[in-house]
C-alpha cells in the first residue's frame, strides 16, 4: 500500500508542500515496485538507461526537489491506476508535467491490465479497466486537439519528443504505436508529422515530392527542396524496393536454371552471387549496423525478443535469412542426394521473399488496407486450422482403417524417407476433399486393376513405393458422405463467413488502420539506408553524428523530424490537462 504520510495531502497543489511530503518518505520500495510493475506491463517500451554519468547525476542532485515533485504525481497516478480509482487518477494526471505522454502511458497500462484480467476470466473488472483505459485515451485525443489548434508545430514536436515516465524513456507516438492506440496515431497532428518526415519536409504529397526530385519550381529554394527530396525516407524506400524487385527477378532466374551441385563454391554464378551478397547486406542492416549505430550513439535499445518477433515482417525477414543460408550450406555439401533439398529450400526462400515484397504496398492508400486485410484473414485462418486439422485427422483415420485394414507398417524403415510415411496418406485424401476432389474411384477400389497396387502383403511391406490396393467396404461411402457434408457445407462456409466479417471490419476501418501501420514504415525507413549502399552510408552517418555540434534536445526525438526545446513543449500543455478534467465534469453534470 501507500503510506499515510504520502497520501495525507494528495489534493494539495502547492509545490513547497509537495516537496515537504516527498522528503517525509523514507522507504522508496513502494514507488520502485510501482514503476517496476508499470515497466512490466509496458514490455515493448525502452527502459530508461540507469547507468548515467557522474555529471548527469550531479545535475539531478542539483534539481532534486523539482524531480521529487515531478515524480510524486507520477507515482500517485500509478497507485490510482492499480487501484482503478478513476477520479483520483484524473486529478494526479492533471498535475503531471507531461500530461499527453502520461495519458497515453496510463491508457496503455490499464489496457494491458485489462488483458491480463480477461485472461483470468474476471469479466466485470476487465470491463472497468477497459473503460478506464478508454477514458485516458479520450483525454490524450482531446489534449492533442487542443494543442494542435493552438500551436501546430509545437504539437507535432511534442508527440515526437521522448520523456521519462515511471523510469521509462519513451515518446507519445512510440508508446501509442506499441500499444495499438490507432486513433492517437491517426490524429491529423501525427499524420502531418509523418508526412513531413516521409518527404523530408520537401513536399506534402507524392506529386509534389516527385516534382522536387526533378528540381521543379522557381527560386533558390528549388535546389534545397531537391536535396531534401533525394535524402528523404521516401527515396530510401523507393530505392530499397527497386533493388528488391530486381533481386526477385534475379532470384527467379536462378531458381529456373539448372543448379549444379558439384563444385558448388567454384560454380557460383553471377545470379547466385548477387543473391547471397544482398542477403548478407540485408542481414547486416537488420541486425548489426542499426544496433551498432545505436550503441555508438548511446541509444542501445533493450528490446525483448518476444516483442521483436511480434512484428510479422521481421519474422518473415528472419525466415528468409535462415532458409537461404541453409540452402547455401546444403549446396556446399555437394552431394547428389541433397540436390532436391537444395532446390526446395531455395524455392521456399523465394516464396518468402515475394511475401516480404508485399510490405512495399503498405504505404499506398489503396493497397495498404488490402495487405492489412490479408494479414488479419491469415491470422483467422491459422486459428481456425486447428478445427480443420481435427476433422481431417478424424476422417483420414476412418478412411484408412476401412480401406487398408490391419496395416501394420505405418512408418516404413527399409531405407526409405519420411515421404513414405502413412501419415501423409491418411491426411491427403480428406484434405483434398475439402476443395472438391472426391476420389470416388479410389474409395470404391476401382483403380485396383490399373497395376499400380498389390494385395500381396510381403510386396507392399518390402517396397514402400508399391501402393497397397484398397479393400472396399460399404462403410467407406458412409464416412465420405458424412465428412463431405460437414467439411464442404459447414466448415468451408464458416470460414467464408469469418473472412466476410474480417473484410467488413477492415473495410470500415481501412483509413484508421492504414494510418496506424504507416507509422511503422516511416519510422523504419527514417533510420535505414538502401542496400547495397547501407554499409558506407552507415559509417559516414555515425562519424557525422559523433562530430557534429549537438543540441541539448537532439536525443529527445522518437524519429528524425520536428523537435523544439523540451521546456517549451512542457509549457504549452501544462494548462490544458485541467481544462480537460473540467470539461469532463461539465459533461457529467446534468
VENHUWO-V738007 format. One line per field, one symbol per residue. ss: DSSP state (H for helix, E for strand, C for the rest). phi: phi as a letter, one per 30 degrees, with the letter a starting at -180 (. if undefined). A space follows every 10 residues. Layout:
ss = ???
phi = ???
//
This chain:
ss = CCCHHHHCCC CCCCHHHHHH HHHCCCCCHH HHHHHHHHHH HCCCCCECCC CCCHHHHHHH HHCHHHHHHH HHHHHHHHHH HHCCCHHHHH HHHHHCCCHH HHHHHHHHHH HHHHHHHHHC CCHHHHHHHH HHHHHHHHHH HHHHHHHHHH CHHHHHHHHC EEEEECCEEE EHHHHHHHCC CHHHHCCHHH HHHHHHHHCC CCCCCHHHHH HHHCCCCCCC HHHHHHHHHH CCHHHHHHHH HHHHHHHHHH HHHHHHCCCC CCCCCCCCCH HHHHHHHHHH HHHHHHHHHH HHHHHHCCCC CCCCHHHHHC CHHHHHHHHH HHHHHHHHHH HHHCCHHHHH HHHHHHHHHH HHHHHHHHHH HHHCHHHHHH HHHHHHHHHH HHHHHHHHHH HHHHHHHHHH HHHCCCCCCC CCCCCCCHHH CHHHHHHHHH HHHCCCCCCH HHHHCCCHHH CCEECCHHHH HHCCCCEECC CCCHHHHHHH HHHHHHHHHH HHHHHHHHHH HHHHHHHHCH HHHHHHHHHH HHHHHCCCCC CCCHHHHHHH HHHHHHHCCC CCCHHHECCC CCCCCHHHHH HCCCCHHHHH HHHHHHHHCC
phi = .cddddcdbd ddcddddddd dddddccddd dddddddddd dcdddddddc cddddddddd ddcddddddd dedddddedd dddhcddddd ddddcddbdd dddddddddd dddddddddd icdddddddd dddddddddd dddddddddd bddddddddc ccbcbhicca ceddddddci dddddddedd ddddddddch icacbdeddd dddcidkbid dddddddddd cdeddeddde dddddddddd dddddddddd ddhdddcddd dddddddddd ddddddcddd ddddddchbd dccddddddd dddddddddd dddddddddd ddehcddcdd dddddddddd eddddddddd dddddddedd dddddddddd dddddddddd dddddddded dcdbdhcddd bebdiccddc ddeddddddd ddddcjddhd ddddidcddd icbbcddddd ddbddcdddd cdbddddded ddddddddcc dddddddddd ddddddddcd dddddddddd ddddddcbbd dcdddddddd ddddddcddc ddcddccdbd leaceddddd ddcddcdddd dddddddddd
//
